[in-house]
């Protein structure tokens, strides 16, 4: 039996070759021993013996049967901070390496197999500088040019110094790569890597291990020298970004098979102000009186506590100038990444930026990364990663899920400063897309009453800085409709004002600034062979509510209505979903006057209902109403589903139990709507199921189409 030396773990003072320096605090720890060259030191990833493909003799660890046996070697738990060197030799074509801070990160990362930071070892050339070349921090930091690398068949020496958040890789005595595991640069590296989504990746947790990897090809390792280093928290003090940040993350809209619009905003702070000052609360009567004025400063000042500024108020997420660019690629195809030019943000557009992406692949999940910098340089100050998917081609038969919501505001969230409960709930359902059917925020509700452009922007920054809301929309394909409260005020139309803001300005803020832009503001998208969705604009083209009804009075406008009827006639989809900010079928409250279910728009309402009655598979999905319902007009056989408010703090306007003849379901509570298209049998027969849910996801209604007698 070979007598294998034990490598003594000692704490010593050594001179660092990289900044920041590692200081002398090394004499206090007790020594331990690790036998890297002994078989008993290692296990396989599945906990079984490792002798099938590895040999241990002559103080060497040899990978002799690549991709055989039980794969890579796993060590016992190791100290957090260390200096480790070793020698290695590989054959031509070999891909291996040494990983550290190794643990399992869940199913989303390598299917819960062991993963960690890797010192990459691969058969390449000294001038190879990719993030997968020898000496790299694999997939995160590339090595320097002209590495002192000996070719396959010859010995090389590697070294890793890991101290807190500072990592450095050496090759044959030269530092070839380094990285800091926090800050904007790290966030960017992770966002563009295969490790995105791994919580606390690269930073030590008790129980972390080492790994010798088997990715193909023979390799030999020897002369391991391991020295534990004392923890020095000062080394974790990395330069903190001073912004700009991306406190509203990103959102998207208008996705079809080959295009989408992405939106972001640069902010002064990374998060909203959660401990801010409270606004001076005004009653509705006081607010109505105030709204008759147009002095923007006065409209703001009377709602502010003495001496306060808007950026100090609760929920504030003020903008800041910066530059942003977008990196996007099909999921798991980072080699196909495309990068846009920089956009400079400024106060004129509330520091918002947008990109229309075209030439995308149909039925494809995409990853997107927004990078922010200061105006004066290109040093990364913030990173946010999100995702979207494109629609399937019109001939594809694919199961799909979607959600519909409406009626949100900051003052009636139901998950505290996290936002709305429905968003984590819907995330678990993994919808292919969501429709927000309008009233996304309420300008004409208190704290503050948004009677100025500045206050309107404040409300948008606030609601999309709520963590639940922000996290959901950055990762979900979305379609945003606009209604009265997020245009100007209740039941508004062109020519009106609210305080110092005109209707036209309210339209501009939503259509061109705070949400992904599209002209015209309506669209239809085919989501595969059997599902087509229409997204209607119900505010920009409408007539005043108070003029006499008749052929010229409209909500949709003549061009949008003609387009709707034409595209419905042209559609061959089995199910045709018409998403509208306001009801078409109803019933609605008797005192309302701004939708097609009201008598004041009955002429156009009848036109639309009669047209939809002619169209096989037409179903209306609407927002606006603060209760959940399913209604069916038996005379024309037309269904409508109201999704209900997105918060249980926001249900109102209908008496529980007041079921009208058209109602097939009524629930005066908050929640959301879902739809599921599924194919059955070898003939792939499509079926659509529409459900109402509580905010916590429980199903409270279920309707299946086509309906059976």
C-alpha positions as CSV (number, residue, x, y, z in Angstrom):
1,X,0.0,0.0,0.0
2,X,1.4,3.4,-0.9
3,X,2.1,5.7,1.9
4,X,0.4,8.9,1.0
5,X,1.3,12.2,2.7
6,X,-1.2,14.2,4.5
7,X,-1.4,17.8,3.4
8,X,-1.3,19.9,6.6
9,X,-3.8,22.7,6.8
10,X,-2.1,25.6,8.5
11,X,-2.8,29.3,8.9
12,X,0.2,31.4,7.7
13,X,1.0,34.9,6.7
14,X,1.6,35.2,3.0
15,X,2.1,38.1,0.6
16,X,-0.8,38.6,-1.8
17,X,-0.1,39.1,-5.4
18,X,-3.4,40.9,-6.0
19,X,-5.4,43.8,-4.5
20,X,-6.8,44.1,-1.9
21,X,-4.0,42.7,0.2
22,X,-4.5,39.8,2.6
23,X,-3.2,40.9,5.9
24,X,-1.4,39.1,8.7
25,X,-4.0,37.5,11.0
26,X,-3.0,33.9,10.4
27,X,-1.6,32.5,13.6
28,X,-4.8,32.0,15.6
29,X,-6.5,29.0,14.0
30,X,-5.8,25.4,14.9
31,X,-4.3,23.3,12.1
32,X,-6.2,20.5,10.4
33,X,-5.3,17.9,7.8
34,X,-6.7,17.0,4.4
35,X,-5.5,14.1,2.3
36,X,-6.4,15.3,-1.3
37,X,-4.5,12.4,-2.9
38,X,-6.3,9.6,-1.0
39,X,-9.4,8.0,-2.4
40,X,-11.1,8.2,1.0
41,X,-11.0,12.0,0.8
42,X,-13.4,12.1,-2.1
43,X,-16.9,10.9,-3.0
44,X,-18.9,11.0,-6.1
45,X,-21.8,13.3,-6.7
46,X,-24.2,10.5,-5.9
47,X,-22.3,9.6,-2.7
48,X,-20.9,6.3,-4.1
49,X,-17.3,5.2,-4.3
50,X,-15.1,6.9,-7.0
51,X,-12.7,4.1,-8.0
52,X,-14.6,3.2,-11.2
53,X,-13.1,6.0,-13.3
54,X,-10.4,7.6,-11.0
55,X,-7.1,6.1,-9.7
56,X,-5.2,7.2,-6.6
57,X,-1.5,6.3,-6.5
58,X,2.0,7.8,-6.3
59,X,0.5,10.9,-4.7
60,X,-1.6,11.6,-7.8
61,X,-5.2,11.7,-8.6
62,X,-5.8,10.4,-12.1
63,X,-8.9,10.5,-14.2
64,X,-8.4,7.4,-16.3
65,X,-11.9,6.6,-17.6
66,X,-13.5,9.9,-18.6
67,X,-17.2,10.1,-18.4
68,X,-17.3,6.7,-16.8
69,X,-18.3,5.5,-13.4
70,X,-19.7,8.1,-11.1
71,X,-18.3,11.2,-12.7
72,X,-16.7,14.2,-10.8
73,X,-15.1,14.0,-7.4
74,X,-16.6,15.8,-4.4
75,X,-14.7,16.8,-1.2
76,X,-15.9,17.1,2.4
77,X,-17.0,20.5,3.5
78,X,-14.1,23.0,3.3
79,X,-13.2,26.3,5.0
80,X,-14.6,29.5,3.6
81,X,-11.4,31.3,2.7
82,X,-8.3,29.6,1.4
83,X,-5.2,29.5,-0.8
84,X,-5.0,26.3,-2.8
85,X,-2.4,25.3,-5.4
86,X,-1.9,22.1,-7.3
87,X,-0.3,20.7,-10.4
88,X,-2.1,19.1,-13.3
89,X,-1.5,17.5,-16.7
90,X,-4.0,16.7,-19.4
91,X,-4.3,14.8,-22.6
92,X,-5.3,16.4,-25.9
93,X,-8.9,17.3,-26.0
94,X,-9.5,17.2,-22.3
95,X,-12.0,19.4,-20.5
96,X,-11.8,19.4,-16.7
97,X,-11.2,21.8,-13.8
98,X,-11.4,22.5,-10.1
99,X,-14.6,23.9,-8.6
100,X,-14.9,25.5,-5.2
101,X,-17.7,26.9,-3.0
102,X,-19.7,24.0,-4.5
103,X,-23.2,23.1,-3.4
104,X,-26.6,22.3,-4.8
105,X,-28.7,25.3,-5.9
106,X,-32.0,23.7,-6.7
107,X,-33.7,22.4,-9.9
108,X,-33.3,25.7,-11.8
109,X,-29.5,25.3,-11.8
110,X,-28.1,22.2,-13.4
111,X,-31.1,20.2,-12.2
112,X,-29.9,20.4,-8.6
113,X,-26.5,18.8,-9.2
114,X,-23.4,20.2,-7.5
115,X,-22.3,23.6,-8.9
116,X,-19.8,26.2,-7.9
117,X,-17.0,28.6,-9.1
118,X,-14.7,26.8,-11.4
119,X,-11.0,27.1,-12.3
120,X,-11.3,26.0,-15.9
121,X,-8.7,23.5,-17.2
122,X,-9.1,22.7,-20.9
123,X,-6.9,21.9,-23.9
124,X,-6.4,25.3,-25.5
125,X,-3.7,27.8,-26.5
126,X,-1.9,30.5,-24.4
127,X,-3.7,33.3,-26.3
128,X,-7.2,31.8,-25.7
129,X,-9.1,34.4,-23.7
130,X,-12.7,33.0,-23.6
131,X,-14.6,32.6,-20.4
132,X,-14.3,28.9,-20.9
133,X,-10.5,28.8,-21.4
134,X,-7.9,27.6,-19.0
135,X,-7.5,29.8,-16.0
136,X,-10.8,31.5,-16.4
137,X,-13.4,31.9,-13.7
138,X,-15.6,29.7,-15.8
139,X,-18.4,31.5,-17.6
140,X,-17.8,34.6,-15.4
141,X,-14.4,36.1,-16.0
142,X,-12.0,35.6,-18.9
143,X,-8.2,35.1,-18.4
144,X,-5.6,37.6,-19.6
145,X,-4.0,37.4,-23.0
146,X,-0.9,35.2,-23.5
147,X,-1.2,33.0,-20.4
148,X,1.9,31.1,-19.4
149,X,0.3,27.8,-20.4
150,X,2.2,24.6,-21.1
151,X,0.6,22.4,-23.8
152,X,-1.2,19.1,-23.2
153,X,1.1,16.4,-22.0
154,X,3.1,18.8,-19.8
155,X,2.7,19.8,-16.2
156,X,1.1,23.1,-15.2
157,X,0.6,24.7,-11.8
158,X,-2.6,26.4,-10.8
159,X,-3.6,28.4,-7.7
160,X,-6.9,29.8,-6.3
161,X,-7.0,32.5,-3.7
162,X,-10.5,32.9,-2.3
163,X,-11.0,35.5,0.4
164,X,-14.5,36.6,1.1
165,X,-15.9,38.2,-2.1
166,X,-12.5,38.4,-3.7
167,X,-11.4,35.5,-6.0
168,X,-8.2,35.2,-8.0
169,X,-6.9,32.5,-10.3
170,X,-3.2,32.0,-11.1
171,X,-1.4,29.9,-13.7
172,X,2.3,29.0,-13.4
173,X,2.9,31.9,-11.0
174,X,0.9,34.6,-12.9
175,X,-2.5,35.9,-11.9
176,X,-4.6,35.3,-15.0
177,X,-8.1,36.2,-13.9
178,X,-10.0,37.6,-10.9
179,X,-13.5,38.6,-9.9
180,X,-15.4,40.2,-7.0
181,X,-18.6,38.3,-6.1
182,X,-20.8,41.3,-5.5
183,X,-21.5,44.7,-7.1
184,X,-22.8,45.6,-10.6
185,X,-20.0,43.9,-12.5
186,X,-20.7,40.6,-10.7
187,X,-24.4,41.1,-11.3
188,X,-23.7,41.5,-15.0
189,X,-21.5,38.5,-15.1
190,X,-24.1,36.3,-13.4
191,X,-26.9,37.7,-15.5
192,X,-25.1,36.6,-18.7
193,X,-24.0,33.2,-17.3
194,X,-25.5,29.7,-16.9
195,X,-25.6,30.4,-13.2
196,X,-28.3,33.0,-13.3
197,X,-31.0,32.3,-10.7
198,X,-28.6,30.5,-8.3
199,X,-29.0,32.3,-5.0
200,X,-25.8,33.6,-3.5
201,X,-23.7,31.8,-6.1
202,X,-19.9,32.3,-5.6
203,X,-20.3,33.4,-2.0
204,X,-19.4,30.9,0.8
205,X,-22.0,29.1,2.8
206,X,-21.2,26.5,5.5
207,X,-20.9,23.1,3.9
208,X,-19.4,24.2,0.7
209,X,-17.1,21.8,-1.0
210,X,-14.4,21.3,-3.7
211,X,-14.9,19.3,-6.9
212,X,-12.6,17.8,-9.5
213,X,-14.6,17.7,-12.7
214,X,-14.9,15.0,-15.4
215,X,-16.1,16.7,-18.6
216,X,-14.2,14.4,-21.0
217,X,-10.6,13.5,-21.5
218,X,-7.9,12.1,-19.2
219,X,-6.2,14.3,-16.5
220,X,-3.7,13.9,-13.6
221,X,-3.6,16.1,-10.5
222,X,-0.9,16.2,-7.8
223,X,0.9,18.3,-5.1
224,X,-2.2,19.9,-3.6
225,X,-1.2,22.7,-1.1
226,X,-4.1,24.0,0.9
227,X,-3.9,26.8,3.4
228,X,-7.0,28.1,5.2
229,X,-7.1,31.9,5.5
230,X,-8.8,33.9,8.3
231,X,-12.0,35.7,7.5
232,X,-11.4,39.4,7.0
233,X,-14.7,41.2,6.6
234,X,-12.9,44.3,5.4
235,X,-12.1,42.5,2.2
236,X,-15.8,42.2,1.5
237,X,-16.1,46.0,1.4
238,X,-16.3,46.5,-2.4
239,X,-17.1,49.8,-4.1
240,X,-20.8,50.4,-3.9
241,X,-22.6,51.7,-7.0
242,X,-23.8,55.3,-6.8
243,X,-26.3,54.7,-9.5
244,X,-28.1,55.1,-11.7
245,X,-30.1,52.0,-10.8
246,X,-33.0,50.1,-12.3
247,X,-35.5,50.3,-9.5
248,X,-38.5,49.6,-11.8
249,X,-36.7,46.7,-13.5
250,X,-38.2,46.2,-17.0
251,X,-41.5,45.3,-18.6
252,X,-42.6,44.4,-22.1
253,X,-45.7,44.6,-24.3
254,X,-47.0,44.0,-27.8
255,X,-45.3,40.6,-28.3
256,X,-46.1,38.6,-31.4
257,X,-44.2,35.9,-33.3
258,X,-41.3,38.1,-34.2
259,X,-41.3,41.3,-32.3
260,X,-41.8,42.9,-28.8
261,X,-41.2,46.2,-27.1
262,X,-39.1,46.4,-24.0
263,X,-39.2,49.3,-21.4
264,X,-37.0,50.4,-18.6
265,X,-36.2,53.4,-16.4
266,X,-33.1,54.6,-14.7
267,X,-33.6,55.5,-11.0
268,X,-31.8,57.3,-8.3
269,X,-32.1,54.4,-5.8
270,X,-32.1,50.6,-6.3
271,X,-35.4,50.3,-4.3
272,X,-38.4,52.3,-3.4
273,X,-38.5,54.4,-0.2
274,X,-40.2,52.1,2.2
275,X,-40.0,54.3,5.3
276,X,-40.9,57.5,3.6
277,X,-43.1,60.3,4.8
278,X,-46.9,60.2,4.4
279,X,-48.8,62.6,2.2
280,X,-51.3,65.0,3.6
281,X,-54.6,63.2,3.1
282,X,-57.4,65.2,1.3
283,X,-61.0,64.2,1.2
284,X,-62.6,63.6,-2.2
285,X,-64.5,66.8,-1.8
286,X,-61.3,68.7,-1.1
287,X,-59.6,67.0,-4.0
288,X,-62.4,67.8,-6.4
289,X,-62.2,71.4,-5.5
290,X,-58.4,71.4,-5.8
291,X,-58.6,69.8,-9.2
292,X,-60.3,72.9,-10.7
293,X,-56.9,74.7,-10.4
294,X,-54.0,74.4,-12.7
295,X,-51.0,75.6,-10.6
296,X,-48.9,72.5,-10.5
297,X,-46.7,73.7,-7.6
298,X,-49.8,74.5,-5.5
299,X,-51.4,71.1,-6.4
300,X,-48.3,69.4,-5.1
301,X,-47.6,71.6,-2.1
302,X,-51.0,71.2,-0.4
303,X,-50.5,67.4,-0.3
304,X,-46.9,67.5,1.1
305,X,-45.9,67.6,4.7
306,X,-44.1,70.8,5.6
307,X,-40.5,70.8,4.4
308,X,-40.7,67.5,2.5
309,X,-39.8,66.8,-1.1
310,X,-41.4,64.1,-3.3
311,X,-38.3,61.8,-3.2
312,X,-38.8,61.5,0.6
313,X,-42.4,60.2,0.4
314,X,-43.4,56.6,1.0
315,X,-42.9,54.5,-2.1
316,X,-40.8,57.1,-3.9
317,X,-38.6,55.7,-6.7
318,X,-37.3,58.9,-8.3
319,X,-35.6,58.8,-11.7
320,X,-32.0,59.8,-12.4
321,X,-30.1,60.4,-15.7
322,X,-28.1,57.6,-17.1
323,X,-27.4,55.3,-20.1
324,X,-29.0,52.0,-20.7
325,X,-28.6,49.2,-23.2
326,X,-30.2,45.8,-23.8
327,X,-28.7,42.4,-24.3
328,X,-31.0,39.7,-25.4
329,X,-30.8,36.1,-26.5
330,X,-32.8,32.9,-26.9
331,X,-32.9,31.1,-23.5
332,X,-29.8,28.9,-23.1
333,X,-28.2,30.4,-26.3
334,X,-26.0,33.0,-24.8
335,X,-23.7,32.7,-27.8
336,X,-26.4,34.3,-29.9
337,X,-26.7,37.4,-27.7
338,X,-27.3,40.7,-29.4
339,X,-26.5,44.1,-27.8
340,X,-28.3,47.3,-28.6
341,X,-26.7,50.8,-28.7
342,X,-26.8,52.9,-25.5
343,X,-29.8,55.1,-24.9
344,X,-29.3,58.2,-22.7
345,X,-32.2,58.9,-20.4
346,X,-33.3,62.3,-19.2
347,X,-35.9,64.2,-17.2
348,X,-38.0,65.0,-20.3
349,X,-39.2,61.4,-20.5
350,X,-39.0,60.6,-16.8
351,X,-35.7,58.7,-17.5
352,X,-37.5,56.0,-19.4
353,X,-36.1,54.1,-22.4
354,X,-37.6,51.6,-24.9
355,X,-36.5,49.2,-27.6
356,X,-38.5,47.5,-30.3
357,X,-36.9,44.1,-30.9
358,X,-37.6,42.6,-34.3
359,X,-36.5,39.5,-36.2
360,X,-37.2,37.3,-33.2
361,X,-37.9,33.6,-33.4
362,X,-41.4,32.4,-33.0
363,X,-42.4,30.3,-30.0
364,X,-39.1,31.1,-28.2
365,X,-38.3,32.0,-24.6
366,X,-35.8,34.9,-24.5
367,X,-33.6,36.2,-21.8
368,X,-33.1,40.0,-21.6
369,X,-30.5,41.9,-19.6
370,X,-30.7,45.7,-19.1
371,X,-27.4,47.4,-18.2
372,X,-27.2,50.9,-16.7
373,X,-24.3,53.2,-16.5
374,X,-23.7,56.9,-15.6
375,X,-23.9,59.3,-18.4
376,X,-20.2,60.2,-18.3
377,X,-18.8,56.6,-18.6
378,X,-19.6,53.0,-19.4
379,X,-18.9,51.5,-16.0
380,X,-21.8,49.3,-15.1
381,X,-23.9,50.7,-12.2
382,X,-26.9,48.3,-12.3
383,X,-28.1,45.2,-14.0
384,X,-31.5,43.6,-14.2
385,X,-32.4,40.4,-16.0
386,X,-35.8,39.4,-17.2
387,X,-37.5,37.1,-19.7
388,X,-40.3,36.9,-22.3
389,X,-41.6,34.5,-24.9
390,X,-42.8,35.0,-28.4
391,X,-46.1,33.6,-29.8
392,X,-46.2,30.3,-31.6
393,X,-46.7,30.3,-35.4
394,X,-50.3,30.4,-36.6
395,X,-50.2,26.7,-37.6
396,X,-48.8,25.4,-34.3
397,X,-50.9,23.3,-31.9
398,X,-49.5,24.0,-28.5
399,X,-50.9,24.0,-25.0
400,X,-51.0,27.6,-23.5
401,X,-51.8,29.4,-20.3
402,X,-52.6,33.1,-19.8
403,X,-54.0,35.4,-17.0
404,X,-56.0,38.6,-17.0
405,X,-56.1,41.2,-14.2
406,X,-57.3,44.8,-13.6
407,X,-57.8,47.5,-11.0
408,X,-54.5,48.0,-9.1
409,X,-53.2,50.9,-7.0
410,X,-50.6,51.4,-4.3
411,X,-53.0,52.4,-1.6
412,X,-55.0,49.2,-1.9
413,X,-52.3,46.5,-2.2
414,X,-52.9,43.4,-0.1
415,X,-49.3,42.3,0.6
416,X,-47.9,45.3,2.3
417,X,-44.9,46.9,0.8
418,X,-44.4,43.8,-1.3
419,X,-47.3,44.7,-3.5
420,X,-50.1,42.5,-4.8
421,X,-50.5,38.8,-3.7
422,X,-51.7,37.8,-7.1
423,X,-48.2,38.1,-8.7
424,X,-46.4,35.4,-6.8
425,X,-49.5,33.3,-7.2
426,X,-49.6,33.8,-11.0
427,X,-45.8,33.2,-11.3
428,X,-46.3,29.7,-9.9
429,X,-48.8,29.1,-12.7
430,X,-46.2,30.1,-15.3
431,X,-48.5,31.8,-17.8
432,X,-47.4,32.2,-21.3
433,X,-48.7,35.8,-21.2
434,X,-50.8,38.2,-19.1
435,X,-53.2,40.9,-20.1
436,X,-53.5,43.8,-17.7
437,X,-56.9,45.2,-18.7
438,X,-56.4,48.7,-17.5
439,X,-56.7,50.8,-14.3
440,X,-53.1,49.9,-13.6
441,X,-52.9,52.9,-11.2
442,X,-55.4,55.5,-10.2
443,X,-54.5,59.1,-10.6
444,X,-57.7,60.3,-9.1
445,X,-57.3,58.6,-5.7
446,X,-55.6,59.9,-2.6
447,X,-52.1,60.0,-1.2
448,X,-51.4,61.6,-3.6
449,X,-54.2,62.9,-5.9
450,X,-52.1,63.0,-9.1
451,X,-53.2,66.3,-10.6
452,X,-49.7,67.1,-12.1
453,X,-47.4,65.3,-14.5
454,X,-44.8,65.0,-11.7
455,X,-47.3,63.2,-9.4
456,X,-48.5,60.9,-12.2
457,X,-44.9,59.8,-12.8
458,X,-44.5,59.4,-9.1
459,X,-47.3,56.9,-9.0
460,X,-46.0,54.9,-11.9
461,X,-42.5,54.7,-10.3
462,X,-44.0,53.7,-7.0
463,X,-46.3,50.8,-8.1
464,X,-43.8,49.2,-10.4
465,X,-41.1,49.4,-7.6
466,X,-43.2,47.1,-5.5
467,X,-41.2,43.8,-5.4
468,X,-44.0,41.4,-6.3
469,X,-45.2,43.5,-9.2
470,X,-41.7,44.3,-10.5
471,X,-40.5,40.7,-10.3
472,X,-43.5,39.4,-12.2
473,X,-43.5,41.8,-15.1
474,X,-39.8,41.6,-15.7
475,X,-40.3,37.9,-16.4
476,X,-43.7,37.6,-18.1
477,X,-44.9,38.4,-21.6
478,X,-47.5,41.2,-21.0
479,X,-50.1,43.2,-22.8
480,X,-51.0,46.5,-21.1
481,X,-54.4,48.2,-21.8
482,X,-55.2,51.7,-20.7
483,X,-58.4,52.9,-19.0
484,X,-59.8,56.1,-17.5
485,X,-58.0,56.2,-14.1
486,X,-54.6,55.7,-15.7
487,X,-55.3,58.2,-18.4
488,X,-56.6,61.1,-16.5
489,X,-59.6,60.6,-14.1
490,X,-62.8,58.7,-13.8
491,X,-64.8,58.3,-17.0
492,X,-62.6,60.8,-18.8
493,X,-62.5,61.8,-22.5
494,X,-60.6,64.1,-24.9
495,X,-60.7,67.8,-24.0
496,X,-60.9,67.3,-20.2
497,X,-58.3,68.3,-17.7
498,X,-57.4,67.1,-14.2
499,X,-55.7,69.8,-12.3
500,X,-52.8,70.9,-14.4
501,X,-52.8,67.9,-16.8
502,X,-54.8,67.7,-20.0
503,X,-56.3,64.5,-21.4
504,X,-53.8,64.6,-24.3
505,X,-50.9,64.8,-21.8
506,X,-52.3,61.9,-19.9
507,X,-52.5,59.8,-23.1
508,X,-48.9,60.7,-24.0
509,X,-47.6,59.7,-20.6
510,X,-49.1,56.3,-20.8
511,X,-48.8,55.6,-24.5
512,X,-45.3,56.9,-25.2
513,X,-43.5,57.3,-21.9
514,X,-44.4,54.9,-19.0
515,X,-45.4,51.8,-21.1
516,X,-44.0,50.1,-24.2
517,X,-45.2,52.1,-27.2
518,X,-47.1,50.9,-30.2
519,X,-49.0,52.7,-32.9
520,X,-51.8,52.2,-33.3
521,X,-52.8,51.3,-29.7
522,X,-54.6,48.2,-30.7
523,X,-53.4,44.9,-32.1
524,X,-54.3,41.2,-32.6
525,X,-51.9,38.3,-32.1
526,X,-52.4,34.7,-33.1
527,X,-51.1,32.5,-30.3
528,X,-50.9,29.3,-32.4
529,X,-53.5,27.6,-34.6
530,X,-56.5,27.8,-32.3
531,X,-56.1,30.9,-30.2
532,X,-56.2,34.5,-31.4
533,X,-56.3,37.5,-29.0
534,X,-57.4,41.1,-29.7
535,X,-56.2,44.0,-27.5
536,X,-58.5,47.0,-27.8
537,X,-57.9,50.7,-27.0
538,X,-60.9,52.1,-25.2
539,X,-59.9,55.6,-24.3
540,X,-58.0,57.5,-27.0
541,X,-60.7,57.4,-29.7
542,X,-63.9,57.8,-27.7
543,X,-66.6,60.4,-27.8
544,X,-67.7,62.4,-24.7
545,X,-69.9,60.3,-22.5
546,X,-72.5,63.1,-22.3
547,X,-73.4,63.7,-25.9
548,X,-76.5,62.0,-27.4
549,X,-76.2,58.4,-28.4
550,X,-76.2,57.5,-32.1
551,X,-74.2,56.3,-35.1
552,X,-71.4,58.9,-34.5
553,X,-70.9,58.3,-30.8
554,X,-68.1,55.8,-30.2
555,X,-65.7,54.3,-27.8
556,X,-63.5,52.4,-30.3
557,X,-63.4,55.0,-33.0
558,X,-64.3,54.2,-36.6
559,X,-60.9,53.0,-37.7
560,X,-60.3,50.6,-34.8
561,X,-63.9,49.3,-35.1
562,X,-63.5,48.6,-38.8
563,X,-60.1,46.9,-38.1
564,X,-61.7,44.8,-35.4
565,X,-64.6,43.6,-37.6
566,X,-62.3,42.9,-40.5
567,X,-59.7,40.9,-38.5
568,X,-62.5,38.9,-36.8
569,X,-63.8,37.9,-40.2
570,X,-60.4,36.9,-41.4
571,X,-59.5,34.8,-38.4
572,X,-59.5,31.0,-38.6
573,X,-58.7,30.5,-34.9
574,X,-61.1,28.3,-33.0
575,X,-61.1,30.7,-30.0
576,X,-61.2,34.4,-30.4
577,X,-60.6,36.4,-27.3
578,X,-61.5,40.1,-27.3
579,X,-59.6,41.9,-24.5
580,X,-61.3,45.2,-23.6
581,X,-60.7,47.6,-20.8
582,X,-64.4,48.0,-20.2
583,X,-67.5,45.7,-20.4
584,X,-69.3,45.0,-23.7
585,X,-71.9,42.5,-22.4
586,X,-72.3,43.5,-18.8
587,X,-74.4,43.8,-16.8
588,X,-73.1,47.0,-15.3
589,X,-74.3,49.4,-12.6
590,X,-77.2,51.6,-13.6
591,X,-75.4,54.8,-12.7
592,X,-72.3,54.1,-15.0
593,X,-72.0,55.9,-18.3
594,X,-68.7,55.0,-20.1
595,X,-68.9,51.5,-21.5
596,X,-70.8,49.4,-24.0
597,X,-72.9,47.8,-21.3
598,X,-74.4,51.2,-20.5
599,X,-77.3,52.8,-22.2
600,X,-75.2,55.9,-23.2
601,X,-73.2,53.8,-25.7
602,X,-76.0,51.4,-26.7
603,X,-75.8,52.1,-30.4
604,X,-72.2,51.1,-30.8
605,X,-72.6,48.5,-28.1
606,X,-75.3,46.7,-30.2
607,X,-73.1,47.0,-33.3
608,X,-70.2,45.2,-31.5
609,X,-72.3,42.6,-29.7
610,X,-74.2,41.7,-32.9
611,X,-70.9,41.4,-34.8
612,X,-69.3,39.2,-32.1
613,X,-72.5,37.0,-32.2
614,X,-71.7,36.3,-35.8
615,X,-68.2,35.1,-35.0
616,X,-67.7,31.5,-33.9
617,X,-65.6,31.2,-30.8
618,X,-65.7,34.9,-29.8
619,X,-65.4,35.5,-26.0
620,X,-65.0,38.9,-24.3
621,X,-62.5,39.3,-21.4
622,X,-62.7,42.7,-19.7
623,X,-61.3,44.7,-16.9
624,X,-62.7,47.8,-15.1
625,X,-65.2,46.2,-12.8
626,X,-64.3,45.5,-9.2
627,X,-66.1,42.2,-9.0
628,X,-65.6,38.9,-10.7
629,X,-68.3,37.6,-13.1
630,X,-69.1,35.4,-16.0
631,X,-72.1,36.5,-18.0
632,X,-73.9,35.1,-21.1
633,X,-76.3,36.9,-23.3
634,X,-78.6,34.1,-24.5
635,X,-80.2,36.1,-27.3
636,X,-76.9,36.3,-29.2
637,X,-75.0,33.5,-27.4
638,X,-72.1,35.8,-26.3
639,X,-69.9,35.3,-23.3
640,X,-68.0,37.9,-21.2
641,X,-65.7,37.3,-18.3
642,X,-64.8,40.1,-15.8
643,X,-61.5,39.2,-14.1
644,X,-62.2,41.3,-11.0
645,X,-59.8,43.6,-9.0
646,X,-56.2,42.5,-8.4
647,X,-56.5,43.0,-4.6
648,X,-59.0,42.0,-2.0
649,X,-58.7,45.6,-0.7
650,X,-60.2,46.8,-3.9
651,X,-63.5,45.0,-4.4
652,X,-66.5,47.4,-4.6
653,X,-69.4,48.6,-6.6
654,X,-71.7,45.5,-6.7
655,X,-73.8,44.0,-4.1
656,X,-72.9,40.4,-3.2
657,X,-75.7,38.1,-4.2
658,X,-77.2,40.5,-6.8
659,X,-77.2,38.0,-9.6
660,X,-78.8,39.3,-12.8
661,X,-80.3,37.0,-15.5
662,X,-77.1,37.0,-17.6
663,X,-74.9,36.1,-14.7
664,X,-73.4,32.6,-14.7
665,X,-71.0,33.4,-11.9
666,X,-70.7,36.3,-9.5
667,X,-68.2,37.0,-6.8
668,X,-67.6,40.4,-5.3
669,X,-64.0,39.7,-4.3
670,X,-60.5,40.3,-5.6
671,X,-58.6,37.8,-7.7
672,X,-57.8,37.2,-11.4
673,X,-58.8,35.3,-14.4
674,X,-56.9,32.5,-16.2
675,X,-57.3,30.7,-19.4
676,X,-55.9,27.3,-20.5
677,X,-55.8,26.0,-24.0
678,X,-55.2,22.2,-24.2
679,X,-55.2,19.7,-26.9
680,X,-56.8,16.2,-26.4
681,X,-56.3,12.9,-28.2
682,X,-54.4,12.0,-31.3
683,X,-56.5,14.4,-33.3
684,X,-55.4,17.2,-31.1
685,X,-58.9,18.6,-30.4
686,X,-58.6,22.1,-28.8
687,X,-60.4,23.0,-25.6
688,X,-60.4,26.2,-23.7
689,X,-61.0,26.5,-20.0
690,X,-61.6,29.8,-18.3
691,X,-61.3,30.1,-14.5
692,X,-61.7,32.7,-11.9
693,X,-59.3,32.6,-9.0
694,X,-58.8,34.1,-5.5
695,X,-55.7,36.2,-5.1
696,X,-54.1,33.2,-3.5
697,X,-54.9,31.1,-6.6
698,X,-57.8,28.9,-5.5
699,X,-60.2,28.2,-8.3
700,X,-63.7,29.6,-7.7
701,X,-65.2,29.1,-11.2
702,X,-64.6,27.0,-14.2
703,X,-66.1,27.3,-17.8
704,X,-65.1,25.1,-20.7
705,X,-65.3,25.8,-24.4
706,X,-66.7,24.6,-26.7
707,X,-69.6,24.0,-24.5
708,X,-71.4,20.7,-24.5
709,X,-75.2,20.6,-24.5
